[in-house]
Amino acid sequence: MRKMYQVDLPPDPKEVAAIEARRNQEREQQSRFFNVRTRVMGVDVEALNNQVEERKLQEATERSKEAAYGTNQVRYDLVAQMLEKEQAERTRRLAKKVQNFREQRQKLRNRCELDFWNSNQLWREFPAYLGDNAPYYGQASLQCFSGEDLERATYLRMQQEQFQYSLERQLQEQQQARVDENCADMLNDQLRLAMDMRAAQLAKLEESCRIAMMAATASANKAQAELSEFNNLYQSTYSPISSAI
């Protein structure tokens, strides 16, 4: 039965090649280790040489990258300087065009808006304010500027009078409020005193009523006792006579 399932399969070429490679590598290591002429204990000279070569190659690559980066940086700096010069030149030309336009199209005599850097312009163009009937004032003209009010003194005096009147009125109101407060306190004191007097009177009247009630109760008790004594005396006196008869 065992011989029925035994099949002779050919070996896998890849597996055979891998096994052969491992054997060759082991033989090479053994020849290198056991050869006393070329053996160096603890140091792999070939691996060290390979590491040195790789290090040199890496340093050369880094130096080339740094050189290329430096070249690109210099080129970028030159381009940035050129762009800055071009921008400055463009800004200068634009400012010159604006200045020329202002000098040609926006002259002082043709300008309608107010120049904030020259606030005295309107003061020089128009004469001083003399009244509301000046011929150079139109229907929509602003006829009063700061410092040109002819009735300023009158307005200031009226403002001072109004302020004085308001101050006096406030003082009067404060005084009246204090008087009202004092009157309210006095009325409260009088009411409290009256209530205390009324309470004392009520207490005195209640005491008088209590004394009168006690006196009436005592009189009634005395009369009841006298009546009881009289009844007892009557019964003791006339009861034997009645029984004898």
FENRAZI-V393343 format. One record per helix or strand. SS is the DSSP state (a for helix, b for strand). FROM is the first residue (numbers start at 0). TO is the last residue. If there is no record, write none. Layout:
# FENRAZI-V393343
ss = [SS,SS]
from = [FROM,FROM]
to = [TO,TO]
This chain:
# FENRAZI-V393343
ss = [a,a,a,a,a]
from = [1,12,44,120,151]
to = [4,33,104,124,243]
